[in-house]
């Protein structure tokens, strides 16, 4: 069971969408709407529109859209329930205690149990570190320069040498084997049954942005393999959407975050006073990480190891961050390998200087590319500048591209390269077409996943947009079509709700969206109320209106004919009736008049 529609609508109506979104996005008034840069994809020109009258937002660039609940869900990575609670708190609304369905209760209970298991495991590991058996692990951490305050701050622990230690402890708390297996803390095989995944390792609890333990990392004591072991993904742990140390770093007063490679790098930097450091969890940077970073900062300093693997990781991360709208710079610690080594040898002050001297990420990519070519040979130089042109083509902003062309010319002037040469090479590549791997695609605009919008789909979208924007046309619309004539299942579902609102005399698309709790579904529904067609004269309006009605009716008849059962006599009568209505509508198309006002 969910909260009643009235309660959900009360919370929504008390949170003006312009006020809420303005806390995250700079909005500028434009006519009857507000516009700004979309927070869900990288763009230079604002295509993100917020409508006060509809209490909805829509991005014409990436397709993001919905009401105030959708925005909070998408931006904060909240479930619908979490977004509802957050907005209720903002508006000073006390939500009643709710009785959930048995299925929802079970899902919530299992999630809570997994969090409890992880919390107990973290406490147990923490205790073990201070036991006699954990002495070697404790000495390892203090030997790495960590003090007691830091060990406590990050909840560091130790898993004993016995492979069923944690299992026996948690079984004593009456957790079932099924739930323990689901926690990711244990392995199972026929020979040994269930046994601890982590044993004889220093343990690094992994926390979400709210400080809840969602997983673990473990470094082996001795020469065992793998050296580092992480929790598998579970219902509470998604490594592609979480960053180690972010629960602390997100409250930093610095205006950037430092992205590094491992747990010890983060911990060492935090102890040295650089509390804005985070790390990905045993995986390369993903678009999910980049979106998460964007919520808390506009700039990221990439601080990977100075070896070849670290350079490759930085080069992979730069375009991902750029696509998410996050500026990046690259820190060099050479000749030292990592932050831990650098800080120990050179100290925090010298480390701060390295951060200040962090290099522009685009020019870092250029310099890294240079090392791949024989620059003493003309052919090598030509291939290098071809690579530069390819990278420059990724920059959609013309001014930014021109500035980088000038920077490349200044840096490589000894090879006789001129700005006009690079401009010409970039233009030549642009005419040939941008290689697919270099196109910056929003996650919402994946051409493989995007539904192809044919004329019928477009007609249905336009009709729904018109009905919401100009409710007076409903009197004319209902003479020819009903909600059942909308062929797309989701569109039909939305049309039913819009028609019902129109019959009741109150059109409220934002309220309608409350019935859709999945963010992707909400985005698609929101797009149905933001279809745009340029119409200047009353004649153009009438023609577009008639065309849309005919398209919708024709597709409806086609679907009925396709699904008609020959044994269904009543169905046949309806088909005949609908065909007559379509013919009648076609004859009257030139006499249909509507006023979009």
TORKOL-913055 format. One line per 4 residues: number of its first residue (from 1); for each residue x, y, z of C-alpha. Coordinates in Angstrom, 2 decimals, m for minus. Layout:
NUM> X:Y:Z ~ ...
***
This chain:
1> 0.00:0.00:0.00 ~ 1.24:3.51:m0.85 ~ 0.30:6.90:0.57 ~ m3.05:8.17:m0.62
5> m3.22:10.33:m3.74 ~ m4.41:13.25:m1.62 ~ m1.36:13.08:0.66 ~ 1.04:12.81:m2.28
9> m0.66:15.72:m4.03 ~ m0.61:17.81:m0.84 ~ 3.18:17.39:m0.57 ~ 3.66:18.14:m4.27
13> 1.49:21.24:m4.23 ~ 3.35:22.65:m1.21 ~ 6.69:22.41:m3.04 ~ 6.74:24.88:m5.92
17> 8.84:23.27:m8.64 ~ 10.64:26.52:m9.54 ~ 11.67:27.07:m5.90 ~ 12.91:23.49:m5.51
21> 14.83:23.29:m8.79 ~ 16.34:26.76:m8.20 ~ 18.22:25.26:m5.27 ~ 20.12:23.08:m7.75
25> 19.98:24.91:m11.10 ~ 20.34:28.59:m12.00 ~ 17.06:29.46:m13.71 ~ 16.21:32.51:m15.81
29> 12.69:33.70:m16.58 ~ 11.77:33.37:m20.27 ~ 8.14:34.13:m21.11 ~ 5.88:31.89:m19.07
33> 8.68:29.45:m18.18 ~ 12.14:29.33:m16.62 ~ 15.18:28.01:m18.45 ~ 18.64:26.86:m17.42
37> 21.40:24.37:m18.10 ~ 20.20:20.79:m17.69 ~ 21.72:19.11:m14.60 ~ 21.30:15.67:m16.19
41> 23.56:16.09:m19.23 ~ 26.35:18.36:m20.38 ~ 25.24:21.34:m22.44 ~ 26.41:24.86:m23.21
45> 23.02:26.32:m24.23 ~ 20.12:25.90:m21.84 ~ 17.47:23.48:m23.09 ~ 16.10:22.76:m19.60
49> 12.65:24.31:m19.13 ~ 10.56:24.59:m15.96 ~ 6.88:25.47:m16.23 ~ 5.30:27.13:m13.15
53> 1.79:26.71:m14.56 ~ 2.17:22.98:m15.19 ~ 4.55:22.46:m12.24 ~ 6.71:20.31:m14.52
57> 10.16:20.41:m16.07 ~ 11.43:19.10:m19.39 ~ 14.82:19.05:m21.12 ~ 14.54:19.31:m24.89
61> 18.14:18.10:m25.17 ~ 18.20:14.79:m23.27 ~ 14.50:14.15:m22.63 ~ 14.61:14.40:m18.82
65> 11.29:15.52:m17.43 ~ 8.67:15.17:m14.75 ~ 7.28:16.91:m11.70 ~ 9.01:17.94:m8.48
69> 9.12:14.32:m7.25 ~ 10.85:13.18:m10.45 ~ 13.48:15.90:m10.16 ~ 14.41:15.04:m6.58
73> 14.46:11.31:m7.41 ~ 16.76:11.86:m10.39 ~ 19.06:14.45:m8.84 ~ 19.43:12.88:m5.40
77> 19.17:9.26:m6.57 ~ 16.19:8.77:m4.26 ~ 13.37:6.28:m4.46 ~ 9.87:7.75:m4.75
81> 9.32:7.20:m1.01 ~ 12.59:8.97:m0.14 ~ 11.75:11.90:m2.43 ~ 8.28:12.15:m0.88
85> 9.74:12.19:2.63 ~ 12.38:14.79:1.68 ~ 9.82:17.14:0.13 ~ 7.40:16.59:3.01
89> 10.15:17.63:5.44 ~ 10.89:20.68:3.29 ~ 7.25:21.75:3.35 ~ 6.74:20.95:7.03
93> 4.28:18.16:6.29 ~ 4.16:15.21:8.69 ~ 3.49:12.05:6.74 ~ 1.10:9.61:8.44
97> 2.35:6.21:9.42 ~ 1.64:3.97:6.47 ~ 0.85:0.30:6.21 ~ 2.73:m1.12:3.25
101> 1.71:m4.11:1.18 ~ 3.17:m7.44:2.22 ~ 5.51:m7.36:m0.76 ~ 6.70:m3.80:m0.03
105> 7.13:m4.63:3.64 ~ 9.25:m7.66:2.78 ~ 11.42:m5.66:0.39 ~ 11.97:m2.90:2.96
109> 12.58:m5.45:5.70 ~ 15.24:m7.28:3.68 ~ 16.98:m4.03:2.80 ~ 16.97:m3.00:6.45
113> 18.25:m6.43:7.49 ~ 21.12:m6.22:4.98 ~ 22.08:m2.81:6.36 ~ 21.93:m4.22:9.90
117> 24.12:m7.17:8.91 ~ 26.69:m4.86:7.35 ~ 26.66:m2.61:10.40 ~ 27.17:m5.57:12.73
121> 29.94:m6.91:10.51 ~ 31.68:m3.52:10.53 ~ 31.47:m3.42:14.33 ~ 32.80:m6.96:14.56
125> 35.74:m6.23:12.24 ~ 36.47:m3.05:14.21 ~ 36.54:m5.06:17.44 ~ 38.78:m7.74:15.92
129> 41.36:m5.12:14.93 ~ 41.82:m4.33:18.60 ~ 41.98:m7.93:19.73 ~ 45.16:m9.95:20.15
133> 44.54:m11.67:16.81 ~ 44.29:m8.29:15.08 ~ 47.56:m6.95:16.41 ~ 49.48:m7.51:13.16
137> 46.75:m5.74:11.17 ~ 46.70:m2.84:13.62 ~ 50.49:m2.56:13.39 ~ 50.20:m2.60:9.59
141> 47.84:0.39:9.65 ~ 49.86:2.39:12.16 ~ 52.98:1.44:10.23 ~ 51.38:3.08:7.19
145> 51.21:6.25:9.26 ~ 47.55:6.16:10.30 ~ 46.67:7.46:13.74 ~ 43.93:6.23:16.06
149> 41.57:9.07:15.14 ~ 41.77:8.20:11.43 ~ 41.31:4.48:12.05 ~ 38.19:5.26:14.06
153> 36.92:7.86:11.55 ~ 36.93:5.33:8.71 ~ 35.89:2.38:10.92 ~ 38.84:0.26:9.82
157> 38.89:m3.34:11.01 ~ 40.30:m6.82:10.64 ~ 38.85:m10.18:9.57 ~ 40.41:m13.07:11.51
161> 42.29:m16.00:9.97 ~ 39.41:m18.35:10.66 ~ 37.16:m18.68:7.62 ~ 33.89:m19.01:9.57
165> 34.48:m16.38:12.25 ~ 32.02:m13.77:11.04 ~ 29.53:m16.43:9.96 ~ 29.31:m17.87:13.48
169> 28.96:m14.37:14.96 ~ 26.07:m13.39:12.68 ~ 24.34:m16.77:13.06 ~ 24.32:m16.08:16.78
173> 22.19:m13.03:15.93 ~ 19.62:m15.36:14.32 ~ 20.10:m14.32:10.68 ~ 19.13:m16.93:8.10
177> 21.65:m18.45:5.69 ~ 19.61:m17.06:2.80 ~ 19.94:m13.49:4.07 ~ 23.63:m13.91:4.93
181> 24.33:m15.22:1.43 ~ 22.48:m12.21:0.00 ~ 24.69:m9.83:2.03 ~ 27.74:m10.66:m0.10
185> 29.83:m11.32:3.00 ~ 30.01:m15.07:2.44 ~ 30.89:m17.66:m0.18 ~ 29.13:m21.00:m0.53
189> 30.32:m24.28:m2.03 ~ 29.42:m27.94:m1.67 ~ 32.60:m28.87:0.15 ~ 32.80:m26.09:2.75
193> 29.22:m24.92:2.91 ~ 28.98:m21.21:3.82 ~ 32.21:m19.46:4.85 ~ 33.52:m15.92:5.24
197> 34.43:m14.07:2.07 ~ 36.88:m11.90:3.98 ~ 39.45:m13.55:6.21 ~ 42.94:m12.49:7.31
201> 42.45:m9.05:5.80 ~ 42.49:m5.43:6.89 ~ 38.90:m4.29:6.37 ~ 37.74:m0.99:4.86
205> 33.99:m0.45:5.39 ~ 32.35:1.21:2.37 ~ 29.65:3.74:3.22 ~ 27.03:5.50:1.12
209> 26.64:9.28:1.13 ~ 24.53:9.02:4.29 ~ 27.19:7.10:6.19 ~ 25.47:3.69:6.09
213> 27.72:0.67:5.60 ~ 26.82:m0.91:2.26 ~ 29.89:m3.06:1.54 ~ 33.53:m3.80:2.38
217> 36.98:m3.84:0.90 ~ 39.75:m6.01:2.31 ~ 43.53:m5.98:1.90 ~ 45.15:m9.35:2.50
221> 47.73:m9.69:5.28 ~ 50.79:m11.37:3.81 ~ 51.24:m12.63:0.25 ~ 47.77:m14.04:m0.45
225> 45.81:m13.20:m3.57 ~ 43.92:m11.20:m4.59 ~ 45.67:m8.38:m2.78 ~ 42.43:m6.37:m2.57
229> 38.97:m7.93:m2.41 ~ 35.66:m6.05:m2.57 ~ 32.09:m6.98:m1.74 ~ 30.05:m8.13:m4.74
233> 27.12:m5.98:m5.82 ~ 24.03:m6.52:m3.70 ~ 20.63:m4.91:m3.25 ~ 22.28:m2.18:m1.17
237> 25.68:m1.93:m2.91 ~ 26.21:m0.71:m6.46 ~ 29.90:0.05:m6.97 ~ 29.23:2.05:m10.14
241> 27.11:4.57:m8.20 ~ 29.09:4.93:m4.98 ~ 32.46:6.47:m4.15 ~ 34.67:5.66:m1.18
245> 34.93:8.56:1.28 ~ 32.13:10.63:m0.29 ~ 30.09:10.59:2.92 ~ 32.82:12.78:4.43
249> 34.07:14.59:1.31 ~ 30.62:15.90:0.34 ~ 30.67:18.23:3.36 ~ 34.08:19.69:2.48
253> 34.45:23.46:2.24 ~ 36.74:23.20:m0.77 ~ 35.25:23.93:m4.18 ~ 36.56:20.75:m5.80
257> 36.85:17.03:m5.09 ~ 39.97:14.88:m5.54 ~ 39.44:11.56:m7.30 ~ 42.11:8.95:m6.64
261> 42.54:5.20:m6.95 ~ 42.40:3.41:m3.61 ~ 41.26:3.32:m0.01 ~ 44.67:4.16:1.46
265> 45.07:7.15:m0.87 ~ 41.77:8.59:0.40 ~ 42.51:7.85:4.05 ~ 46.05:9.29:3.90
269> 44.81:12.49:2.26 ~ 42.00:12.91:4.78 ~ 44.44:12.50:7.66 ~ 46.69:15.15:6.07
273> 43.75:17.57:5.94 ~ 42.56:16.97:2.38 ~ 39.07:15.82:3.35 ~ 37.71:16.28:m0.17
277> 39.29:13.05:m1.51 ~ 37.24:10.12:m2.85 ~ 37.97:6.93:m4.80 ~ 36.08:4.59:m7.10
281> 35.49:1.13:m5.71 ~ 37.76:m1.24:m7.59 ~ 36.34:m0.22:m10.96 ~ 37.04:2.36:m13.63
285> 35.15:5.64:m13.43 ~ 31.62:5.31:m14.79 ~ 28.96:7.79:m15.91 ~ 27.17:6.94:m12.65
289> 30.21:8.09:m10.69 ~ 30.43:11.27:m12.78 ~ 26.75:12.08:m12.16 ~ 27.27:11.48:m8.45
293> 30.29:13.81:m8.40 ~ 28.34:16.52:m10.23 ~ 25.87:16.72:m7.35 ~ 28.60:17.90:m5.00
297> 31.13:19.76:m7.14 ~ 31.78:21.42:m10.49 ~ 35.45:20.44:m10.64 ~ 37.38:17.23:m10.01
301> 41.15:16.86:m9.66 ~ 42.25:13.49:m11.05 ~ 44.99:12.01:m8.90 ~ 45.78:8.56:m10.20
305> 49.06:6.70:m9.83 ~ 51.84:8.16:m11.98 ~ 52.49:4.83:m13.72 ~ 51.19:3.85:m17.17
309> 47.99:2.33:m15.79 ~ 47.26:5.51:m13.84 ~ 47.72:7.66:m16.94 ~ 45.34:5.41:m18.90
313> 42.77:5.66:m16.11 ~ 42.98:9.45:m16.12 ~ 42.58:9.61:m19.91 ~ 39.47:7.39:m19.70
317> 37.96:9.47:m16.90 ~ 38.35:12.91:m18.52 ~ 35.71:12.53:m21.31 ~ 33.30:10.82:m18.90
321> 33.51:13.77:m16.52 ~ 33.24:16.23:m19.39 ~ 30.07:14.51:m20.65 ~ 28.55:14.84:m17.18
325> 29.38:18.56:m17.11 ~ 32.22:18.29:m14.58 ~ 35.44:20.20:m15.23 ~ 38.63:18.27:m14.49
329> 42.34:18.83:m14.03 ~ 45.12:16.27:m13.65 ~ 47.57:16.23:m10.74 ~ 51.13:15.00:m11.24
333> 53.02:13.58:m8.26 ~ 56.03:12.37:m10.27 ~ 58.46:10.97:m9.38 ~ 56.33:9.61:m6.51
337> 53.85:6.85:m7.27 ~ 50.81:7.85:m5.21 ~ 49.51:10.38:m2.62 ~ 50.50:8.16:0.30
341> 54.13:8.07:m0.80 ~ 54.23:11.76:m1.74 ~ 52.76:13.05:1.53 ~ 55.10:10.91:3.61
345> 58.16:12.10:1.69 ~ 57.28:15.72:0.92 ~ 54.54:16.70:3.39 ~ 51.10:18.31:3.14
349> 52.33:21.75:2.06 ~ 54.13:20.38:m1.02 ~ 51.07:18.26:m1.78 ~ 48.87:21.35:m1.68
353> 51.23:22.99:m4.20 ~ 50.79:19.99:m6.55 ~ 47.03:20.38:m6.35 ~ 47.31:24.08:m7.19
357> 49.50:23.23:m10.18 ~ 47.10:20.58:m11.51 ~ 47.13:20.55:m15.29 ~ 44.27:21.29:m17.66
361> 42.79:17.88:m18.51 ~ 42.50:18.51:m22.25 ~ 46.16:19.54:m22.54 ~ 47.06:16.50:m20.43
365> 45.40:14.31:m23.07 ~ 47.31:16.15:m25.79 ~ 50.65:15.64:m24.06 ~ 49.85:11.98:m23.39
369> 49.04:11.51:m27.09 ~ 52.38:13.07:m28.05 ~ 54.22:10.21:m26.36 ~ 52.56:7.73:m28.74
373> 54.11:9.20:m31.92 ~ 57.61:9.60:m33.34 ~ 57.73:13.38:m33.15 ~ 61.17:13.53:m34.75
377> 59.60:12.32:m38.02 ~ 57.19:14.32:m40.25 ~ 54.81:11.36:m40.47 ~ 54.71:11.09:m36.68
381> 54.02:14.81:m36.36 ~ 51.22:14.60:m38.92 ~ 49.55:11.68:m37.12 ~ 49.90:13.50:m33.79
385> 48.18:16.65:m35.08 ~ 45.50:14.46:m36.64 ~ 44.89:13.03:m33.16 ~ 44.77:16.58:m31.75
389> 42.17:17.55:m34.37 ~ 40.11:14.50:m33.42 ~ 40.14:15.55:m29.77 ~ 39.33:19.16:m30.66
393> 36.31:17.96:m32.60 ~ 34.83:16.63:m29.35 ~ 34.51:20.21:m28.09 ~ 31.10:21.55:m29.12
397> 31.76:25.09:m27.92 ~ 33.51:27.05:m30.70 ~ 35.26:29.52:m28.37 ~ 36.59:26.70:m26.19
401> 37.84:24.85:m29.28 ~ 39.59:27.97:m30.57 ~ 41.30:28.57:m27.22 ~ 42.65:25.02:m27.19
405> 43.83:25.34:m30.80 ~ 45.86:28.39:m29.74 ~ 47.22:26.51:m26.71 ~ 48.35:23.56:m28.88
409> 49.99:25.91:m31.38 ~ 51.90:27.66:m28.59 ~ 53.09:24.37:m27.10 ~ 54.14:22.77:m30.43
413> 55.23:25.82:m32.41 ~ 58.65:24.19:m33.02 ~ 56.96:21.80:m35.49 ~ 55.69:24.67:m37.64
417> 52.03:24.07:m36.80 ~ 49.70:27.06:m37.31 ~ 46.23:27.75:m35.96 ~ 44.72:27.78:m39.46
421> 46.25:24.34:m40.11 ~ 44.45:22.85:m37.11 ~ 41.21:24.66:m37.94 ~ 41.31:23.20:m41.44
425> 42.03:19.68:m40.13 ~ 39.16:19.91:m37.64 ~ 36.76:21.12:m40.33 ~ 37.82:18.30:m42.65
429> 37.10:15.72:m39.94 ~ 33.75:17.36:m39.19 ~ 32.71:17.03:m42.84 ~ 33.69:13.36:m42.78
433> 31.49:12.78:m39.73 ~ 32.35:12.35:m36.07 ~ 33.40:8.79:m35.14 ~ 30.78:7.14:m32.96
437> 33.20:6.56:m30.09 ~ 33.77:10.30:m29.79 ~ 30.15:11.41:m29.78 ~ 29.07:12.64:m26.37
441> 25.79:10.84:m25.80 ~ 23.48:11.54:m22.92 ~ 22.27:8.42:m21.18 ~ 18.74:9.44:m22.22
445> 19.58:9.92:m25.88 ~ 21.08:6.55:m26.72 ~ 20.01:6.02:m30.34 ~ 19.81:2.27:m29.81
449> 17.29:2.66:m27.01 ~ 15.35:5.72:m28.17 ~ 11.95:4.94:m29.60 ~ 11.59:6.07:m33.19
453> 8.95:8.78:m33.30 ~ 6.69:8.25:m36.31 ~ 3.81:10.47:m37.40 ~ 1.23:8.65:m35.32
457> 3.29:8.87:m32.12 ~ 3.92:12.54:m32.83 ~ 0.19:13.17:m33.34 ~ m0.66:11.55:m29.98
461> 2.00:13.63:m28.21 ~ 0.78:16.86:m29.81 ~ m2.84:16.14:m28.91 ~ m1.96:15.53:m25.25
465> 0.17:18.69:m25.16 ~ m2.66:20.74:m26.70 ~ m5.28:19.31:m24.33 ~ m3.19:20.27:m21.30
469> m2.14:23.67:m22.68 ~ m5.50:24.65:m24.18 ~ m8.23:22.78:m22.25 ~ m11.01:24.55:m24.16
473> m10.31:22.45:m27.27 ~ m11.53:19.35:m25.38 ~ m15.12:20.19:m26.35 ~ m14.16:19.71:m30.02
477> m11.73:16.80:m29.46 ~ m14.20:14.54:m27.64 ~ m16.59:14.70:m30.61 ~ m14.14:12.63:m32.67
481> m11.81:10.63:m30.39 ~ m11.74:9.13:m26.93 ~ m8.82:8.07:m24.75 ~ m9.25:4.53:m26.15
485> m8.13:5.82:m29.56 ~ m4.58:6.43:m28.34 ~ m2.72:3.41:m29.71 ~ 0.43:3.53:m27.56
489> m0.37:1.77:m24.23 ~ 1.35:4.40:m22.06 ~ m0.20:7.25:m24.05 ~ m3.64:5.66:m23.68
493> m3.12:5.40:m19.92 ~ m2.15:9.08:m19.77 ~ m5.01:10.10:m22.08 ~ m7.51:8.37:m19.78
497> m6.28:10.48:m16.87 ~ m6.19:13.71:m18.89 ~ m9.70:13.14:m20.28 ~ m10.97:12.41:m16.76
501> m9.41:15.64:m15.46 ~ m10.94:17.59:m18.34 ~ m14.37:16.11:m17.61 ~ m13.95:17.18:m13.99
505> m12.99:20.68:m15.12 ~ m9.43:20.73:m13.70 ~ m6.32:19.93:m15.73 ~ m3.32:19.13:m13.53
509> m0.53:17.25:m15.36 ~ 1.84:17.43:m12.38 ~ m0.71:15.61:m10.25 ~ m1.22:13.06:m12.99
513> 2.51:12.25:m12.81 ~ 2.11:11.18:m9.17 ~ 0.67:7.90:m10.49 ~ 3.97:7.04:m12.17
517> 6.74:6.26:m9.68 ~ 9.46:5.02:m12.07 ~ 11.66:7.93:m13.19 ~ 12.06:6.69:m16.78
521> 8.30:6.37:m17.11 ~ 7.83:9.85:m15.64 ~ 10.27:11.31:m18.17 ~ 8.33:9.79:m21.05
525> 5.00:10.96:m19.65 ~ 6.42:14.47:m19.13 ~ 7.52:14.54:m22.76 ~ 3.89:13.99:m23.80
529> 3.05:17.44:m22.46 ~ 5.99:19.17:m24.13 ~ 5.56:18.36:m27.82 ~ 6.35:21.41:m29.93
533> 5.19:22.39:m33.41 ~ 5.60:25.87:m34.90 ~ 2.18:27.25:m35.94 ~ 1.81:30.89:m36.93
537> m1.65:31.31:m38.48 ~ m5.14:30.06:m37.52 ~ m5.17:28.11:m40.79 ~ m1.98:26.27:m39.80
541> m3.50:25.51:m36.39 ~ m6.66:24.07:m37.92 ~ m4.70:21.94:m40.39 ~ m2.35:20.57:m37.69
545> m5.31:19.84:m35.42 ~ m7.22:18.00:m38.16 ~ m4.11:16.05:m39.20 ~ m3.52:14.93:m35.61
549> m7.13:13.83:m35.13 ~ m7.07:11.82:m38.37 ~ m3.71:10.19:m37.55 ~ m4.93:9.11:m34.12
553> m8.25:7.79:m35.45 ~ m6.61:5.97:m38.39 ~ m4.10:4.20:m36.12 ~ m6.85:3.29:m33.67
557> m8.88:1.71:m36.45 ~ m5.82:m0.12:m37.75 ~ m5.13:m1.59:m34.29 ~ m8.77:m2.65:m33.85
561> m8.78:m4.32:m37.26 ~ m5.54:m6.12:m36.47 ~ m6.82:m7.45:m33.13 ~ m10.38:m8.20:m34.20
565> m11.64:m11.72:m33.60 ~ m13.88:m12.83:m36.56 ~ m16.22:m14.51:m34.09 ~ m16.80:m11.19:m32.28
569> m19.99:m9.76:m33.81 ~ m20.06:m6.73:m31.51 ~ m16.44:m6.05:m32.39 ~ m17.34:m6.05:m36.07
573> m20.15:m3.56:m35.48 ~ m17.74:m1.27:m33.64 ~ m15.23:m1.53:m36.49 ~ m17.89:m0.52:m39.00
577> m19.01:2.36:m36.79 ~ m15.43:3.61:m36.28 ~ m14.77:3.43:m40.02 ~ m17.82:5.59:m40.69
581> m16.60:8.07:m38.05 ~ m13.18:8.19:m39.70 ~ m14.75:8.85:m43.11 ~ m16.93:11.55:m41.59
585> m13.92:13.15:m39.91 ~ m11.98:13.07:m43.17 ~ m14.78:14.84:m45.02 ~ m15.02:17.53:m42.31
589> m11.28:18.13:m41.93 ~ m11.39:21.45:m43.80 ~ m14.17:22.77:m41.61 ~ m12.58:21.98:m38.23
593> m11.64:25.09:m36.27 ~ m9.88:25.35:m32.88 ~ m8.46:28.23:m30.90 ~ m5.09:27.61:m29.24
597> m5.41:30.27:m26.57
***
